[in-house]
Structures are given as C-alpha cells and as structure tokens.
Amino acid sequence: MNTTTAQYSPLQFERLPADEQLARSGAFLAQMQTRRTVRDFSTEPVPFELIENAVATAASAPSGANQQPWTFVVVSSPAIKQQIRAAAEAEERESYAHRMSEEWLAALAHLGTDWHKPHLEDAPYLIVVFRQAYGLTTDPQTGETVKIKHYYSEESVGIAVGMLLCSLHLAGLATLTHTPSPMGFLNAILNRPANERPYVVIPVGFPADDAHVPVITKKPLGEVLVRAE
C-alpha cells in the first residue's frame, strides 16, 4: 500500500478471457499493419467529431508526473493552411538545397520526397502538436507568472502522438507526420506562447482516389523483438 498523501481510487479493469485477449491483439495488429504515411489527400470534408475523438484519445496518454505537456492545434482554415504550407516549403527548400547531408538525402531517396508539400493545403485538417517545454501558472500572492518544470515532456508527447495516429487510422482516415525544420514559424502563425515547442504537423483526411505510397518493408519481428529470459 502506498503511504504517500496521494488520493487513490479502485482500478477499473476488465480481465479478458485468454482467447479474447489474443483475438483483440491480433485484430489490432492487422489493422495497424495497414497504416501508411499518405502524401496525396482528398479535399473531401471529414467529420470534426473524428478529430475530437482522436485528440481526446491522445490527451488520455500517460505523461511524466501526469503534467500532460501537450497542445493540439487543429487547423481547418484554408488561409492558415496556406500560410503554413508557404512557410514549411520555404524551410524545406532550404533544407533540401543546403542543410541536408548527402547521406541524409540518399536515405530519403527511396521515398521520393522533396520540398513540395501540397498535402498541407489539400488535407481538410492539420493537427499541429506542440510540446509544452514548461508549464505556466500565476502566483496567487504576487500575480506574477511562474514557470513549472515539466518532466519527460519529449517522451510524453511522443506517446500521445502515437495514440493520436492510431485513433485516426482506426477511424478510417489517412495521416502524415511532417516535421519541417526549423518549425518556429508555427508559433507565429498559430499564436502559440513561448513555452510551447512545435513537435509535429499531422495532415488528416481521406486519401486521394489516385493516392500512391512507396513500396517499403518493415523489419521482421526477429530483428526488433529480444526476449531477455
């Protein structure tokens, strides 16, 4: 029994029969193995409730000290999407021309990517995830703004993004994880405070009818799973 002053409530947990555990696990695996990064999006509208549910799922992720160091900015405005695309393409153009090493460019070659990012406008939604590097609160005595240290914010936001992608995929939507570098322009365009750091831009929507994806493979389980017995 924990002896701290923290408050606890009984865990709500359903113990599943072994065959149902395996069935659920296998079904989820099969669904997630169909997920692909998509760069060709339809402009067809997407119900906002699907985005809300996905963000709510992401916001339920575990985080260091339960500080929940994330902000999810959902962009649907064509004008704002155009601003984001213009700024991202400017940074990407510079990266492909001058910042990326030959080794890096060679590693990307089989994916066929370049600085053009039409998906940032075509997708009906962009979910821009920000990591809160530290928290902000107001001292009740002085009225001054006080910084709150955040623990494991990088890891916490990474877990949340993974859950976000899973939720969107299971809802029948296509996604892309886009990280233009540097990403400071997102703070300015979206009017985010200084304690928030852009983490990833995720276009979300239905794939275009003629969408294609690169032919790739994943490492076999034997290369990534190690049992320490």
N, C-alpha and C positions, 0 to 999 in steps of 0.2 A: 504494500500500500504506500502510495506517495505521501510523504509527510510535509510537503510544502503547503502554502496557504492558497494554492490554486484551487478553483472550483471544478468539480468533475460531475459528469452525468453518465448514466449507463450507456455503453456502446450499443448502437443499433446495428446488429449484424445477423445476416441470414446464412446459416450453414447449409450449403447446397449438397444434394446427393452427388457422389463421385461422377456418375455418368453425365449429369447435367453440367458439372464443372468442366468436364472435358469437351462437351458439346459447345458450350458458350465460348470456351477458349479457342476451339478450332474455328468456330464461325467468325469470331472477331479477327483471327489471323487471316482467314480467307478474304474477309472484307478489306482489311488494311493492306494486303498484298496487291490489291487493285489500285491503290492510291498512286497517282503520278503527278509530278510537277507539270503544270499546264501553262503555256505561254500564249495560247490562242483562245481568247474568250469571246463568247457571245455577249451582245449588249442587252439581251433579254433580261427583264426585271427579275429580281429574286425577292421572295417574301422576307421582310425585315425580321419577322419572328425567328427565322432560322439563324440570323446573325445574332440576335439577342440570346437565343438559347446557347449558341456556341460560346459567346463571351461569358455567359453565366457559368458554363461548364469550365472554361479556362480560369475564371475567378474563384472556382472551388478548389484549385490546385493547392498542394502543400507549399508552404513557404517558410523561410527562416524566421523563427520566433513568431510565426503567423502574422508577419507585418504586411503581407500582400503588396509587394512593392511594384505594382504594375498599373498602367493606364492603357485602355484600349480605345483609340480614337477611330470611329467609323466614319468614313468619308464617302458620300454619295454625290456631292455637288460636282457637276461637270467642270465648273470653273476652278474649283480647288484641285480636282484630279489633274486638270491641265497644268496647273502651276507645279504640282508635284512631279508630273512627267517631265516638264521642261527642266526643272532643277536637277532631277535624277539623271536625265540624259546628258546634261552638261558635265556632271561629275563622272558619269560612266565613260563618256567620250574621252575625257582627260585620262581616266584610268587605263582604258584600252590602248591609248596612244603613248602614254608616258609613265604611268605609275606601276603597271603590272610587269613583272619579270617575264622573260621568255619562257621560263619553266611554268609559271602560272598560266600564261596564255596557252601553252601546249596542253596543260592539264584540262583546260576548258574546251579545247578544240572539238572533241567528240560530241559536245553538247550543242554546238552550232550557235552559241550566244554571241551577241555583240552589244553595242551601246544603245541600240534602238529598243525602246520599251513601250510599245503601243498598248500592252496589257494594262498599264497604269491608267489609261483612259477608257479602254473597252470594258473592263470588268465593272459591273454595276456598283461594287463596293470595294474600297480599300480599307483594310483594318491595319492601322498603324499602331504597333505595340511600343510603348515607352517603358523603360525601366526606371523606377524611382531610386536614384543613387542614394538618396537620404530622404527622410521624411521632414515635414514642416508642421509646426504647431505654434500656437500663440500662448505665451506665458500669461496666465490669468492675473498675475500680480502686476506685471510691468507692461503688458500689452505688446511686448517685443516678440518677433518671430524667432523661434528656436529650432535648430536642426536636430533631427533624431537619427542616430546611426542605424542603418539597415544592414542586416546580416544575411550573407549568401544571396544577395539580390540577383546576381547573374544566373545562378543555378535555379533560383525560384522562378524567374521569368522564363527560363528555358523549358522548365516542366510545364508551365502554363501554356506556352505556345504549342508544345506537343499535344496537349489536351485539346486546344483550340482546333488544330489541324484535324485531329481525329473526329471531333464533333462535326466539323464542316464536311468531311468526307462521308461520314455516315448519314448525313442529311442529303447526300446526292449532289454535292457541289464540288467544283474544281478550285484548286488553290495554287499559289506560287509563293515561295519565300524569297523575298527580294531585299538585299542589303546593299544599297548604293553606298559608296564610301568616298568622302565623309557624308554623314547624314544630318548634320546640324541644321540644314535648311528646313527640315521638318518641324523643328521647334518654332522657327519664324513663321512658316506658312500656317501652322495649326495653333499658334499662340500658346505654346506649352511653357511651363515655368522652368527655371534654370535647374531644378533638382531632377528633372526628367531627361533621360537619355534615349534617343531613338534606338530601338532594338531590331525591329524588322518591319517591313511593309508586306502585307499579305493581300494581293488581289483575290477577290472571291466572286464566283459566278458560275454560270453554266459554260462548258467548253463550246467553242465554235463548232459548227457542223463539220468543218474540214480540219479540225484540230489534229495535229500530229505530235508525237513525242519521240525523243531519241530512243534508239534501241540500246538498252543497258541491261546489266545483270547485277544482282546483289551477291555479296559474298555468301558462300554456303554456310549453314549453321555450324558446321565443324570448325570453321575458321574464326568464329566470333564467340562461340559458347565454350567456356572452360569450366569443368567441374573440379572443384578442389575437395576431394574426399579423404 
